């Protein structure tokens, strides 16, 4: 995933990541879908019951993943 790189983990107030400016719109959506899939998989691997706020966040991540997947499907030629 060389399109998103860590700048400086020492400054927690600022976003520690940057995105390659040459990343295309289509590739960006693919990366979003991949990152959301990783978030879902990571939460499932924890294997412990999540508190209500954590479950709510994961539901939002799962919904965002569905929307990102749909956006990627729309980009594919028919």
C-alpha positions in Angstrom: 0.0 0.0 0.0 2.5 2.5 -1.2 -0.1 5.2 -2.0 -0.5 6.1 1.7 2.6 6.7 3.7 3.4 7.6 7.3 4.9 11.1 7.7 5.7 11.4 11.3 4.1 9.4 14.1 5.5 11.9 16.7 2.9 14.5 16.1 -0.4 13.1 17.3 -2.4 16.3 16.7 -1.7 16.3 13.0 -2.7 13.5 10.6 0.4 11.3 10.3 -0.4 10.1 6.8 -0.2 11.5 3.3 -1.7 10.2 0.1 0.3 10.0 -3.1 -0.9 13.0 -5.2 -0.7 10.9 -8.4 -3.3 8.3 -7.0 -6.2 8.3 -9.5 -9.8 8.6 -8.4 -10.5 5.0 -9.3 -7.5 3.7 -7.4 -8.3 5.8 -4.4 -11.8 4.2 -4.2 -10.2 0.8 -4.5 -7.8 1.7 -1.6 -10.7 3.0 0.5 -12.5 -0.4 0.0 -9.4 -2.3 0.9 -8.8 -0.2 4.1 -12.4 -0.7 5.2 -12.1 -4.4 4.6 -9.0 -4.5 6.8 -10.8 -2.6 9.5 -13.7 -5.1 9.4 -11.3 -8.1 9.4 -9.3 -6.6 12.3 -12.4 -6.1 14.4 -13.5 -9.7 13.7 -10.0 -11.1 14.6 -10.1 -9.4 18.1 -12.5 -12.2 19.1 -13.7 -10.4 22.2 -17.2 -8.9 22.7 -17.2 -5.2 21.7 -18.8 -2.6 23.8 -21.9 -0.8 22.3 -19.9 2.2 21.0 -17.4 0.0 19.4 -20.1 -2.1 17.7 -21.7 1.1 16.5 -18.4 2.2 14.9 -18.0 -1.1 13.3 -21.5 -1.0 11.8 -20.6 2.4 10.3 -17.3 0.9 8.9 -19.3 -2.0 7.4 -21.8 0.4 5.8 -19.0 2.5 4.4 -17.4 -0.6 3.0 -20.6 -1.5 1.2 -20.8 2.0 -0.3 -17.1 1.9 -1.3 -17.6 -1.5 -2.9 -20.6 -0.2 -4.9 -18.5 2.9 -6.0 -15.8 0.6 -7.2 -18.4 -1.5 -9.1 -19.7 1.6 -10.8 -16.2 2.4 -12.0 -15.8 -0.9 -13.8 -16.6 -0.9 -17.5 -19.7 -2.7 -18.5 
